[in-house]
Amino acid sequence: MPRLPSVEELNRLSPAEFADAAAALFEGAPRFLSRLAARRPFRSTADLFDAARTLAVEMPPDDQIELLAAHPRIGADPALVSALSHAEQGYDRATRQGDGDSDSRLQELNQAYEDQFGFRFVVFVAGRSRSAIVPLLEAALSSARDAELARGLEDVVAIAEARLAKLSAADEPRPTIGA
């Protein structure tokens, strides 16, 4: 797993180095990471994520869509997702009941969602099986575009926070972002 620098270290990095260091948290969305680097210095991990949350909703729509598109589709080919997404979507665990059947439904729903809203469906999976995501995606298709955009951007930051917590726990002796 990648080593993540402390907030103090992140504050000292060049913008490009910052983007490289934080890429795993945000799936490498370049415009978002460049803008987030410009918001430094951060006082703490909470300050970093507060800035990320504010930035995500304040960015131009094209940059918001890029941030969402950086995340893989739920149920995407496991060979095409990042190591962190691979684990989050449960590909590193035995297939749970119904997940195999849900993959084709997720493909259909992802396409319908993208056709309707013009951006990717991103949700904080939080250990839920792919079959448990199907009703969430079905319900999202009844939502307003602005509400879905705001929810997806919030979930991008929630995913990043959870990733940091997981990476920090897995790498306790080495320094990580924040204290």
Secondary structure, DSSP 8 states (H G I E B T S, - for coil): ------HHHHHHS-HHHHHHHHHHHHTT-HHHHHHHHHT---SSHHHHHHHHHHHHHHS-HHHHHHHHHTS--TT--GGGS-HHHHHHTTTTS---TTHHHHHHHHHHHHHHHHHHHSS------TT--HHHHHHHHHHHTTS-HHHHHHHHHHHHHHHHHHHHHHHHHHTTTS--S--
